[in-house]
């Protein structure tokens, strides 16, 4: 066997490094081209699990799609993907072509990419460390043929770990984050970390949504605070971030999600739906103001 000289090894290593660098740049350029076709990118995050973050994501997407907008959802909760189930498109095989991987299409034309589509069964866990998760998220953004979208909602797992960091890295022009909490002292304490995380990564906080905020009796219309109330508003006041609104408890939200039909698809006259409609209006207002300020800055620059 021919022995490789140190000089040859050095040349080989440099060539490999150059090839890797070139491939990475090509991937970044491809990702950027995909992102340029998406007008608004909004991440939905929470400090802890169990606050209904994915339910909020699915229903916000449905609310925007029902207005005629082109909407997509990137389910970045790799270990606990549930967006496909909520939209009735779970276990759907994805097709690919020259343009890339084609997302699944749910109700009202909502495009979805999720790890759920790549797992062999519902019981199969995803046992991955950081680098593999980062690569998967990069592919979900850069290798998927999202096409032209008005809104891309990114459903992130709880906390501030690998997935949120990867999303912020690969989508530097993120419009902002919507932070979901619930009215409890524990959730209040933890959600503050999400606000701090967004600020430290330079991502605007669109606002806070308080989910599971009291139960509205369907018979008399009276609201009963099952948990404490006003936690989301207190956090927004304390940290000087917008408060988008509160969403009351309605058992039908869970029933509809389990059946693959987001609540907003058929219940737009009920209190929960009205809460979502108000939140959508506030998000639009935030994006409009940000766009105006951005345009003004461009005019000022020489």
C-alpha positions as CSV (number, residue, x, y, z in Angstrom):
1,X,0.0,0.0,0.0
2,X,1.4,3.4,-1.0
3,X,2.1,5.7,1.9
4,X,0.7,9.2,1.7
5,X,3.2,11.9,2.4
6,X,2.3,14.7,4.9
7,X,2.2,17.2,2.0
8,X,-0.3,15.0,0.1
9,X,-2.4,14.7,3.2
10,X,-2.4,18.5,3.6
11,X,-3.5,19.0,0.0
12,X,-6.2,16.4,0.4
13,X,-7.5,18.0,3.6
14,X,-7.5,21.5,2.0
15,X,-9.4,20.1,-1.0
16,X,-12.0,18.4,1.2
17,X,-12.4,21.6,3.3
18,X,-12.8,23.7,0.1
19,X,-15.4,21.2,-1.3
20,X,-17.4,21.3,2.0
21,X,-17.2,25.1,2.1
22,X,-18.5,25.3,-1.4
23,X,-21.3,22.9,-0.8
24,X,-22.3,24.8,2.3
25,X,-22.4,28.1,0.4
26,X,-24.5,26.5,-2.3
27,X,-27.0,25.2,0.3
28,X,-27.2,28.6,1.9
29,X,-27.9,30.3,-1.4
30,X,-30.6,27.7,-2.2
31,X,-32.1,28.3,1.2
32,X,-32.1,32.1,0.7
33,X,-33.8,31.7,-2.7
34,X,-36.6,29.7,-1.1
35,X,-37.0,32.1,1.8
36,X,-37.3,35.1,-0.6
37,X,-40.6,33.7,-1.9
38,X,-42.1,33.7,1.6
39,X,-43.4,37.1,2.6
40,X,-43.7,36.6,6.4
41,X,-42.0,34.1,8.6
42,X,-43.4,33.8,12.2
43,X,-42.2,31.3,14.9
44,X,-44.6,30.1,17.6
45,X,-42.7,29.4,20.8
46,X,-43.3,28.7,24.5
47,X,-41.2,28.3,27.6
48,X,-42.8,25.0,28.6
49,X,-44.9,22.2,27.2
50,X,-48.6,21.7,27.6
51,X,-49.7,25.3,27.0
52,X,-51.3,24.5,23.6
53,X,-48.6,26.0,21.4
54,X,-49.2,23.6,18.4
55,X,-53.0,24.2,18.7
56,X,-52.4,27.9,18.5
57,X,-50.1,27.4,15.5
58,X,-52.6,25.3,13.6
59,X,-55.6,27.6,14.3
60,X,-53.6,30.7,13.4
61,X,-52.6,29.1,10.1
62,X,-56.3,28.2,9.5
63,X,-57.4,31.7,10.3
64,X,-55.0,33.2,7.8
65,X,-55.8,30.6,5.1
66,X,-59.6,31.2,5.5
67,X,-58.9,34.8,4.5
68,X,-57.4,33.6,1.3
69,X,-53.7,33.8,2.2
70,X,-51.2,31.2,1.0
71,X,-50.0,29.6,4.3
72,X,-47.4,27.0,5.3
73,X,-46.5,25.3,8.6
74,X,-43.0,24.1,9.3
75,X,-43.4,21.6,12.2
76,X,-40.0,22.0,13.8
77,X,-41.0,20.0,16.9
78,X,-38.9,17.1,15.7
79,X,-39.4,14.9,18.8
80,X,-43.1,15.5,19.2
81,X,-44.6,16.5,15.8
82,X,-48.4,16.9,15.9
83,X,-49.3,19.4,13.3
84,X,-50.1,16.7,10.6
85,X,-52.5,15.1,13.1
86,X,-54.3,18.4,13.7
87,X,-54.7,19.0,10.0
88,X,-55.8,15.4,9.2
89,X,-52.7,14.6,7.0
90,X,-50.6,12.4,9.3
91,X,-48.4,9.6,7.8
92,X,-48.6,11.2,4.4
93,X,-45.6,10.3,2.1
94,X,-43.9,13.3,0.6
95,X,-43.0,13.4,-3.1
96,X,-39.9,15.0,-4.5
97,X,-38.9,16.5,-7.9
98,X,-36.4,18.9,-9.5
99,X,-37.7,21.7,-7.3
100,X,-37.1,19.7,-4.1
101,X,-39.4,18.0,-1.6
102,X,-43.0,18.9,-2.0
103,X,-44.8,19.6,1.3
104,X,-48.1,17.8,2.2
105,X,-51.2,19.9,1.6
106,X,-53.9,20.1,4.2
107,X,-57.2,21.9,4.5
108,X,-57.5,25.3,2.7
109,X,-54.3,24.5,0.9
110,X,-52.0,24.8,4.0
111,X,-48.6,23.4,3.1
112,X,-47.0,21.3,5.9
113,X,-43.6,19.7,6.4
114,X,-43.0,17.6,9.5
115,X,-40.8,14.9,10.9
116,X,-44.1,12.9,11.3
117,X,-43.9,12.2,7.5
118,X,-40.5,10.5,7.8
119,X,-41.0,8.3,10.9
120,X,-41.9,4.6,10.3
121,X,-44.7,4.6,12.8
122,X,-46.5,6.7,15.5
123,X,-44.6,4.8,18.2
124,X,-41.2,5.3,16.6
125,X,-39.1,7.9,18.6
126,X,-36.6,10.3,17.1
127,X,-33.3,9.7,18.9
128,X,-31.1,12.4,17.5
129,X,-28.5,14.8,18.9
130,X,-28.0,18.5,18.0
131,X,-26.1,18.3,14.7
132,X,-28.6,15.9,13.1
133,X,-31.5,18.0,14.2
134,X,-29.9,21.1,12.8
135,X,-29.3,19.4,9.5
136,X,-33.0,18.3,9.4
137,X,-34.2,21.8,10.0
138,X,-31.9,23.1,7.3
139,X,-33.4,20.6,4.9
140,X,-37.0,21.5,5.9
141,X,-36.2,25.1,4.9
142,X,-33.8,24.8,2.0
143,X,-34.8,21.5,0.3
144,X,-38.5,21.9,0.5
145,X,-40.4,23.4,-2.5
146,X,-42.5,25.8,-0.4
147,X,-43.2,28.0,-3.4
148,X,-44.7,31.4,-2.9
149,X,-46.3,31.9,0.5
150,X,-47.8,34.9,2.4
151,X,-47.1,33.3,5.8
152,X,-44.9,30.5,7.0
153,X,-45.6,29.6,10.7
154,X,-42.9,27.6,12.4
155,X,-44.1,25.4,15.3
156,X,-41.1,25.1,17.7
157,X,-40.7,22.7,20.6
158,X,-40.8,24.1,24.2
159,X,-37.7,25.8,25.5
160,X,-34.7,27.4,23.9
161,X,-32.6,24.4,22.7
162,X,-31.3,23.2,19.3
163,X,-34.4,23.6,17.2
164,X,-35.2,27.3,18.1
165,X,-31.5,28.2,17.7
166,X,-31.3,26.4,14.3
167,X,-34.4,28.2,13.1
168,X,-33.1,31.6,14.1
169,X,-29.8,30.8,12.4
170,X,-31.3,29.6,9.1
171,X,-34.1,32.3,9.0
172,X,-32.3,35.5,9.9
173,X,-35.0,37.7,8.5
174,X,-37.7,36.2,10.8
175,X,-40.6,38.7,11.2
176,X,-40.9,37.7,14.9
177,X,-42.1,35.3,17.4
178,X,-45.4,34.7,19.0
179,X,-45.0,33.4,22.6
180,X,-47.7,31.2,24.0
181,X,-48.3,30.9,27.8
182,X,-51.1,29.8,30.1
183,X,-52.4,31.5,33.3
184,X,-50.2,29.9,36.0
185,X,-47.2,31.1,38.0
186,X,-45.0,28.4,36.7
187,X,-45.7,29.2,33.1
188,X,-45.3,32.9,33.8
189,X,-41.8,32.3,35.3
190,X,-40.7,30.1,32.4
191,X,-42.1,32.1,29.5
192,X,-40.0,35.1,30.5
193,X,-37.0,33.0,29.4
194,X,-38.6,32.8,25.9
195,X,-38.9,36.6,25.8
196,X,-35.3,37.0,26.8
197,X,-34.2,34.4,24.3
198,X,-35.9,36.3,21.5
199,X,-34.4,39.6,22.5
200,X,-30.9,38.1,22.8
201,X,-31.1,36.5,19.4
202,X,-32.3,39.7,17.8
203,X,-35.8,38.4,16.9
204,X,-38.8,40.8,17.4
205,X,-41.4,39.7,19.9
206,X,-44.7,40.1,18.0
207,X,-46.5,39.4,21.3
208,X,-47.8,37.1,24.0
209,X,-50.8,34.9,23.7
210,X,-52.4,33.5,26.9
211,X,-54.0,30.2,26.1
212,X,-56.4,28.2,28.3
213,X,-57.6,31.5,29.8
214,X,-60.8,30.6,31.6
215,X,-63.8,28.4,30.6
216,X,-66.8,30.0,28.9
217,X,-70.0,28.2,29.7
218,X,-71.8,27.3,26.4
219,X,-75.2,27.7,28.0
220,X,-75.0,31.0,30.0
221,X,-71.8,32.5,28.5
222,X,-70.3,33.0,32.0
223,X,-66.5,32.8,32.2
224,X,-64.9,30.8,35.0
225,X,-61.2,31.1,35.7
226,X,-60.1,27.5,36.2
227,X,-56.4,28.6,36.4
228,X,-55.2,32.1,37.5
229,X,-56.0,34.9,35.1
230,X,-54.0,37.7,33.6
231,X,-50.6,36.1,33.6
232,X,-49.9,36.9,29.9
233,X,-50.8,40.5,30.4
234,X,-48.6,40.8,33.5
235,X,-45.6,39.4,31.6
236,X,-46.2,41.7,28.6
237,X,-46.4,44.7,30.9
238,X,-43.3,43.7,33.0
239,X,-41.1,43.0,29.9
240,X,-42.6,45.7,27.6
241,X,-43.7,43.4,24.9
242,X,-47.1,43.4,23.1
243,X,-50.1,41.4,24.5
244,X,-52.0,39.8,21.7
245,X,-54.9,38.4,23.7
246,X,-56.3,35.5,25.6
247,X,-57.9,32.3,24.3
248,X,-60.6,30.7,26.5
249,X,-60.9,26.9,27.1
250,X,-63.4,25.1,24.9
251,X,-63.4,21.2,24.9
252,X,-64.4,21.3,21.2
253,X,-60.9,22.7,20.3
254,X,-59.3,19.4,21.6
255,X,-62.0,17.3,19.9
256,X,-61.5,19.0,16.6
257,X,-57.7,18.7,16.8
258,X,-58.0,15.0,17.4
259,X,-60.3,14.6,14.4
260,X,-57.9,16.5,12.1
261,X,-60.1,19.6,11.8
262,X,-58.7,22.8,13.4
263,X,-61.4,24.6,15.4
264,X,-61.2,27.7,13.2
265,X,-62.3,25.7,10.2
266,X,-66.0,25.5,11.3
267,X,-66.6,27.5,14.5
268,X,-65.8,31.2,13.6
269,X,-68.7,32.6,15.6
270,X,-67.7,31.1,19.0
271,X,-65.6,32.9,21.7
272,X,-62.4,30.9,20.9
273,X,-62.6,31.7,17.2
274,X,-63.3,35.4,17.9
275,X,-60.2,35.4,20.1
276,X,-58.1,34.0,17.3
277,X,-59.5,36.6,14.9
278,X,-58.5,39.4,17.2
279,X,-55.0,38.0,17.6
280,X,-54.7,37.7,13.8
281,X,-55.6,41.4,13.5
282,X,-53.0,42.4,16.0
283,X,-50.3,40.3,14.3
284,X,-51.1,42.0,11.0
285,X,-50.9,45.4,12.6
286,X,-47.5,44.5,14.1
287,X,-46.2,43.4,10.7
288,X,-47.6,46.4,9.0
289,X,-45.9,48.8,11.4
290,X,-42.6,46.9,11.1
291,X,-42.8,47.1,7.3
292,X,-43.4,50.8,7.4
293,X,-40.5,51.4,9.8
294,X,-38.3,49.2,7.6
295,X,-39.2,51.2,4.5
296,X,-38.5,54.5,6.3
297,X,-35.0,53.2,7.4
298,X,-34.3,52.3,3.7
299,X,-35.2,55.9,2.6
300,X,-32.9,57.4,5.2
301,X,-29.9,55.3,4.3
302,X,-27.7,56.9,1.5
